[in-house]
Amino acid sequence: MKKEKVKVLSIFGTRPEAIKMAPVIRELASCSAIENRVAATAQHREMLDQVMDTFNLKPDYDLGVMRPGQDLFELTAAVLTGLKGILEEERPDLVLVQGDTTTTFAGALAAFYCRIPVGHVEAGLRTYQKYAPYPEESNRTLTTRLADLHFAPTDRSRDALLKEGIEGNHIYVTGNPVIDALYQALEQPYQLDPELMLPFSENKRVILLTTHRRENLGAPLRDVYLALGDVLSAHPEAGVVFPVHKNPVVRREVNSVLRGVERVYLTEPLDYLPFINVMKRSYLVLTDSGGIQEEAPALGKPALVLRQVTERPEAAAFGTALLIGTDRRKVAHEVNRLLADEDAYRRMANAVNPYGDGLAGGRIVQAINSYFGRGPAPADFSPAAYRVAGRG
């Protein structure tokens, strides 16, 4: 006998997870055939709270596992143990996890231990390098082995799953809900405060910089920051907005190289709404982040990626992003090129965003209903169709 409602428990723990899960949770809550439950591990407390406020996310459970200085052993154990009681109490029909964090892997493992099916949002991203990024690459590949439903954002991520032996009828190409979240957030009225408006009033072209990746700590970051000094010397019309990550290793390099440099505007980490509004106003983006590689193309902003490898090669294939590494000369050359060559800039800014059309959350919920025999599977997301529709 078919259950009246399917109970779905969504789990997230970090700011990026919450951003990408927010549109999915919104769709789950609006579906009459689904009982929607939410658990936050609060792997990142302060930054997570900011996003939950922005998207009005109200978890049914909040584990609050963040502790000063805890390592991956302690974090994994805390998430796994904390979720045990929730899963035993709720007995959901499906657990949803997102991405590649410790919460993602531990959430999938906890569900597996309870013999509960797992759905993986943003499945199939790969660098095929075990420690790049660390621990994310292994978190997502391990989650794949535990998952029953795989919500791949792109054709390339679906193909990666197929090559690993995942059955095609368990994979859905949905687009990435980060684009849903971006569009929904930009609909909210928002005015940047005067401090964040200053770089845009004082400079013709503003570069948005973010750095935090573990593999870039130390000399690679120093090279990037020195390269930016070279760029600003060559381009007096340019400025840099840099929300500085709280990692003390990052801050030490920033203070050594960029503190006090003219036209470098250092800020504390920004909440989601001010950040995406700064990105919307910026000329180009320089980043080692994952999610920003998806968000920047949706805003028509070329993204120069400060990494040796990326699990998001679609942006480079479609021409919206370029993988440039951290070498000082290479970074300076590529930024200078986009500042000087309007045709090169226009080609990147006007390229199709391969990551979504703002409808991923609905596709994911339709796929869940289909899995439980409650309707047809969704049509796959296609960047080509998105462009044809005139929204690319």
C-alpha positions as CSV (number, residue, x, y, z in Angstrom):
1,M,0.0,0.0,0.0
2,K,1.4,3.4,-1.1
3,K,2.2,5.8,1.8
4,E,0.1,8.9,1.9
5,K,3.3,11.0,2.0
6,V,7.0,10.4,1.4
7,K,9.1,11.7,4.2
8,V,12.4,13.4,3.0
9,L,15.1,14.6,5.4
10,S,17.4,17.2,4.0
11,I,20.8,17.6,5.7
12,F,23.3,20.5,5.4
13,G,26.0,21.9,7.5
14,T,27.9,24.7,5.7
15,R,27.0,28.0,4.0
16,P,27.4,26.6,0.4
17,E,25.3,23.5,1.3
18,A,22.6,25.7,2.7
19,I,22.6,28.0,-0.4
20,K,22.3,25.1,-2.8
21,M,19.7,23.2,-0.6
22,A,17.5,26.2,0.0
23,P,15.7,26.0,-3.4
24,V,15.3,22.2,-3.1
25,I,13.9,22.5,0.5
26,R,11.5,25.2,-0.8
27,E,10.2,22.9,-3.5
28,L,9.9,20.0,-1.1
29,A,7.9,22.1,1.3
30,S,5.5,23.1,-1.5
31,C,4.9,19.5,-2.6
32,S,1.7,18.0,-1.0
33,A,3.0,14.5,-1.6
34,I,6.1,15.0,0.6
35,E,6.6,15.5,4.3
36,N,9.6,17.9,4.5
37,R,12.1,17.6,7.3
38,V,15.4,19.5,7.7
39,A,18.5,18.9,9.8
40,A,21.4,21.3,10.1
41,T,24.7,20.0,11.5
42,A,26.1,23.6,11.7
43,Q,29.5,22.4,10.7
44,H,30.0,26.2,10.0
45,R,28.0,28.1,12.5
46,E,28.2,31.9,11.8
47,M,28.2,31.7,8.0
48,L,25.5,29.1,8.0
49,D,23.2,31.2,10.2
50,Q,23.5,34.1,7.7
51,V,22.3,32.0,4.8
52,M,19.5,30.4,6.8
53,D,18.2,33.9,7.6
54,T,18.5,35.0,3.9
55,F,16.4,32.0,2.7
56,N,14.2,31.7,5.8
57,L,15.4,28.1,6.5
58,K,14.2,26.8,9.8
59,P,15.7,23.4,10.5
60,D,13.7,20.9,12.6
61,Y,17.0,19.8,14.1
62,D,20.3,21.7,14.7
63,L,23.2,19.7,15.9
64,G,25.6,22.6,16.4
65,V,28.7,20.4,16.0
66,M,31.1,23.3,15.3
67,R,33.9,23.4,17.9
68,P,37.1,25.6,17.8
69,G,40.0,23.8,16.4
70,Q,38.3,20.4,15.8
71,D,39.8,18.2,13.2
72,L,38.1,16.0,10.6
73,F,38.1,13.0,12.9
74,E,36.2,14.9,15.6
75,L,33.8,16.6,13.1
76,T,33.0,13.3,11.3
77,A,32.3,11.5,14.6
78,A,30.1,14.4,15.8
79,V,28.0,14.5,12.7
80,L,27.6,10.7,12.5
81,T,26.7,10.4,16.1
82,G,24.3,13.4,16.1
83,L,22.4,12.1,13.0
84,K,22.0,8.7,14.5
85,G,19.3,9.8,16.9
86,I,17.5,11.9,14.3
87,L,17.3,9.1,11.8
88,E,16.1,6.7,14.4
89,E,13.4,9.1,15.5
90,E,12.3,10.3,12.0
91,R,12.8,7.1,9.9
92,P,12.6,9.1,6.6
93,D,12.0,7.4,3.3
94,L,14.9,9.4,1.8
95,V,17.9,11.4,3.1
96,L,19.1,14.3,0.9
97,V,22.7,15.5,1.1
98,Q,24.5,18.0,-1.0
99,G,27.9,18.4,-2.4
100,D,31.2,17.3,-0.9
101,T,31.6,18.4,2.7
102,T,32.2,16.3,5.8
103,T,28.4,16.7,6.6
104,T,27.7,15.3,3.1
105,F,29.7,12.2,3.5
106,A,28.8,11.6,7.2
107,G,25.1,12.2,6.4
108,A,25.1,9.6,3.6
109,L,27.0,7.2,5.8
110,A,24.6,7.6,8.7
111,A,21.6,7.0,6.3
112,F,23.4,3.9,4.9
113,Y,23.9,2.5,8.5
114,C,20.1,2.9,9.0
115,R,19.3,1.4,5.6
116,I,17.7,4.6,4.4
117,P,18.0,5.6,0.7
118,V,20.2,8.5,-0.1
119,G,19.8,11.3,-2.7
120,H,22.9,13.2,-3.6
121,V,22.5,16.8,-4.9
122,E,25.4,18.0,-7.1
123,A,26.5,14.5,-7.8
124,G,29.3,13.5,-10.2
125,L,31.8,16.3,-9.8
126,R,35.4,15.0,-10.2
127,T,39.0,16.1,-10.4
128,Y,40.2,12.5,-10.2
129,Q,42.9,13.6,-7.8
130,K,42.4,12.3,-4.3
131,Y,43.8,15.3,-2.5
132,A,42.7,18.1,-4.8
133,P,40.6,19.5,-3.4
134,Y,41.0,17.9,0.1
135,P,38.9,16.4,1.6
136,E,36.1,17.3,-0.9
137,E,37.2,15.0,-3.7
138,S,37.0,11.9,-1.6
139,N,33.9,13.1,0.3
140,R,31.9,13.3,-3.0
141,T,33.3,10.0,-4.5
142,L,32.5,8.1,-1.3
143,T,29.0,9.6,-1.2
144,T,28.4,8.4,-4.7
145,R,29.0,4.8,-3.5
146,L,26.4,5.3,-0.8
147,A,23.8,7.1,-2.8
148,D,20.7,5.7,-4.5
149,L,19.6,8.8,-6.4
150,H,22.2,11.0,-8.1
151,F,21.2,14.6,-9.1
152,A,23.9,15.5,-11.5
153,P,24.1,19.2,-12.4
154,T,25.4,18.7,-16.0
155,D,25.9,16.1,-18.7
156,R,29.5,15.9,-17.9
157,S,28.8,15.0,-14.2
158,R,26.3,12.4,-15.4
159,D,28.9,10.9,-17.7
160,A,31.4,10.7,-14.8
161,L,28.8,8.7,-12.8
162,L,28.1,6.4,-15.7
163,K,31.8,5.6,-16.1
164,E,31.9,4.6,-12.4
165,G,29.1,2.1,-12.9
166,I,26.1,4.0,-11.6
167,E,23.0,2.9,-13.4
168,G,21.6,5.6,-15.8
169,N,18.0,5.3,-14.5
170,H,19.3,6.5,-11.1
171,I,20.9,9.6,-12.5
172,Y,19.0,12.9,-13.2
173,V,20.6,15.9,-14.9
174,T,18.9,18.7,-13.1
175,G,21.1,21.8,-13.4
176,N,22.6,23.1,-10.2
177,P,20.3,24.6,-7.6
178,V,22.9,27.3,-6.8
179,I,21.6,29.1,-9.8
180,D,18.0,28.8,-8.4
181,A,19.3,30.3,-5.2
182,L,21.2,33.1,-6.9
183,Y,18.1,34.2,-9.0
184,Q,15.8,34.0,-6.0
185,A,18.2,36.0,-3.8
186,L,18.7,38.7,-6.4
187,E,14.9,39.2,-6.5
188,Q,15.2,40.6,-2.9
189,P,15.6,44.4,-2.7
190,Y,19.1,45.1,-1.5
191,Q,21.3,48.2,-1.3
192,L,25.1,47.9,-0.7
193,D,26.3,49.9,2.3
194,P,28.6,52.9,1.5
195,E,31.8,51.0,2.4
196,L,31.1,48.3,-0.3
197,M,29.9,51.0,-2.8
198,L,33.2,52.9,-2.4
199,P,35.3,50.7,-4.8
200,F,32.7,51.0,-7.5
201,S,32.5,54.8,-7.2
202,E,36.3,55.2,-7.2
203,N,37.2,52.7,-9.9
204,K,36.0,52.1,-13.4
205,R,36.6,48.3,-13.3
206,V,36.5,46.2,-10.1
207,I,37.9,42.8,-9.7
208,L,36.3,40.5,-7.1
209,L,38.9,38.2,-5.5
210,T,38.2,35.3,-3.2
211,T,40.8,32.8,-1.9
212,H,40.6,30.0,0.7
213,R,41.6,26.7,-0.9
214,R,43.8,24.5,1.3
215,E,46.1,23.6,-1.5
216,N,46.8,27.3,-2.3
217,L,47.9,28.2,1.2
218,G,51.4,29.8,1.5
219,A,53.5,30.5,-1.6
220,P,50.6,30.1,-4.2
221,L,48.5,32.7,-2.5
222,R,51.5,35.0,-2.1
223,D,52.0,34.8,-5.9
224,V,48.4,35.6,-6.6
225,Y,48.5,38.7,-4.3
226,L,51.8,39.9,-5.9
227,A,50.2,39.4,-9.3
228,L,47.3,41.7,-8.4
229,G,49.8,44.4,-7.3
230,D,51.3,44.1,-10.8
231,V,47.9,44.4,-12.4
232,L,47.0,47.5,-10.5
233,S,50.2,49.1,-11.4
234,A,49.4,48.5,-15.1
235,H,45.7,49.5,-14.9
236,P,45.1,52.7,-12.8
237,E,41.3,52.4,-13.7
238,A,41.1,49.0,-11.8
239,G,40.4,48.1,-8.2
240,V,40.1,44.9,-6.2
241,V,37.4,44.0,-3.6
242,F,38.7,41.2,-1.5
243,P,36.5,39.6,1.3
244,V,39.3,38.0,3.3
245,H,38.7,34.5,4.6
246,K,39.1,34.0,8.3
247,N,41.8,31.4,8.0
248,P,44.8,32.9,9.8
249,V,47.2,31.6,7.1
250,V,45.3,33.5,4.4
251,R,45.2,36.6,6.5
252,R,49.0,36.5,7.2
253,E,49.7,36.5,3.5
254,V,47.1,39.2,2.8
255,N,48.6,41.4,5.5
256,S,52.1,40.9,4.2
257,V,51.4,41.6,0.6
258,L,48.1,43.6,0.1
259,R,47.5,45.5,3.3
260,G,47.7,49.2,2.6
261,V,48.0,48.8,-1.2
262,E,46.2,51.5,-3.1
263,R,42.9,50.4,-4.7
264,V,42.8,47.1,-2.8
265,Y,39.6,47.1,-0.6
266,L,39.9,44.4,2.1
267,T,36.7,43.4,3.9
268,E,35.6,40.8,6.3
269,P,33.8,37.8,4.8
270,L,30.5,39.0,3.3
271,D,27.0,37.6,3.9
272,Y,25.4,36.0,0.9
273,L,23.3,39.0,-0.2
274,P,26.0,41.6,-0.2
275,F,28.4,39.1,-1.8
276,I,26.3,38.4,-4.8
277,N,25.4,42.0,-5.2
278,V,29.2,42.9,-5.2
279,M,29.7,40.1,-7.8
280,K,26.9,41.5,-9.9
281,R,28.6,44.9,-10.0
282,S,32.1,43.6,-10.5
283,Y,33.9,43.5,-13.9
284,L,35.5,40.0,-13.4
285,V,36.0,37.4,-10.8
286,L,39.3,35.9,-9.6
287,T,38.7,32.9,-7.3
288,D,39.7,29.4,-6.1
289,S,36.1,28.7,-4.9
290,G,33.9,26.0,-6.4
291,G,30.5,27.6,-6.2
292,I,31.6,31.0,-7.6
293,Q,32.6,29.2,-10.8
294,E,28.9,28.5,-11.2
295,E,27.5,31.8,-10.0
296,A,29.8,34.1,-12.0
297,P,28.7,32.9,-15.4
298,A,25.0,33.2,-14.4
299,L,25.8,37.0,-13.9
300,G,27.8,37.3,-17.1
301,K,31.1,37.7,-15.2
302,P,34.2,36.1,-16.5
303,A,35.8,33.8,-13.9
304,L,39.6,33.2,-13.7
305,V,40.1,30.2,-11.6
306,L,43.1,30.0,-9.3
307,R,43.5,26.3,-9.3
308,Q,45.5,23.6,-11.1
309,V,42.5,21.3,-11.6
310,T,38.7,21.8,-11.2
311,E,35.8,19.5,-10.7
312,R,33.8,22.1,-12.8
313,P,35.3,21.9,-16.2
314,E,32.1,22.8,-18.0
315,A,32.6,26.6,-17.5
316,A,36.0,26.4,-19.3
317,A,34.4,24.2,-22.1
318,F,31.6,26.8,-22.6
319,G,34.0,29.7,-22.3
320,T,32.7,31.4,-19.2
321,A,35.8,30.5,-17.0
322,L,39.5,29.9,-17.5
323,L,41.7,27.7,-15.3
324,I,44.9,29.8,-14.7
325,G,46.6,28.3,-11.6
326,T,48.5,30.6,-9.2
327,D,51.8,31.5,-11.0
328,R,52.4,35.2,-10.6
329,R,53.2,35.9,-14.3
330,K,50.3,33.8,-15.5
331,V,47.7,35.4,-13.2
332,A,48.9,38.9,-14.1
333,H,48.8,38.1,-17.8
334,E,45.3,36.7,-17.8
335,V,43.8,39.5,-15.7
336,N,45.6,42.1,-17.8
337,R,44.3,40.5,-20.9
338,L,40.7,40.7,-19.9
339,L,41.1,44.3,-18.7
340,A,42.8,45.3,-22.0
341,D,41.0,43.2,-24.6
342,E,37.3,44.0,-24.9
343,D,36.7,41.2,-27.4
344,A,38.2,38.6,-25.2
345,Y,36.2,39.9,-22.3
346,R,32.9,40.0,-24.3
347,R,33.4,36.4,-25.4
348,M,33.6,35.2,-21.8
349,A,30.9,37.5,-20.5
350,N,28.4,36.5,-23.1
351,A,29.0,32.7,-23.1
352,V,26.2,30.3,-22.1
353,N,26.1,29.4,-18.4
354,P,26.3,25.6,-18.4
355,Y,25.2,25.1,-14.8
356,G,21.5,25.9,-14.7
357,D,18.3,27.8,-15.6
358,G,16.9,28.3,-12.1
359,L,14.6,25.3,-12.2
360,A,16.9,22.6,-10.6
361,G,14.9,22.4,-7.4
362,G,11.7,21.5,-9.2
363,R,13.5,18.8,-11.2
364,I,15.0,17.3,-8.1
365,V,11.6,17.1,-6.4
366,Q,10.0,15.6,-9.5
367,A,12.7,13.0,-9.7
368,I,12.1,12.1,-6.0
369,N,8.4,11.7,-6.7
370,S,9.2,9.5,-9.8
371,Y,11.5,7.3,-7.7
372,F,8.7,6.6,-5.3
373,G,6.2,5.9,-8.2
374,R,4.4,9.2,-8.1
375,G,4.8,10.5,-11.6
376,P,7.1,10.7,-14.6
377,A,10.8,11.6,-14.4
378,P,11.8,15.2,-15.3
379,A,13.4,16.0,-18.6
380,D,17.1,16.6,-18.3
381,F,18.5,20.2,-18.0
382,S,20.2,21.3,-21.3
383,P,22.3,24.5,-21.6
384,A,21.5,24.5,-25.3
385,A,17.7,24.5,-24.7
386,Y,18.3,27.2,-22.1
387,R,20.0,29.4,-24.7
388,V,17.3,28.7,-27.3
389,A,14.7,29.9,-24.8
390,G,16.4,33.2,-24.8
391,R,17.5,33.1,-21.2
392,G,21.2,32.3,-21.5
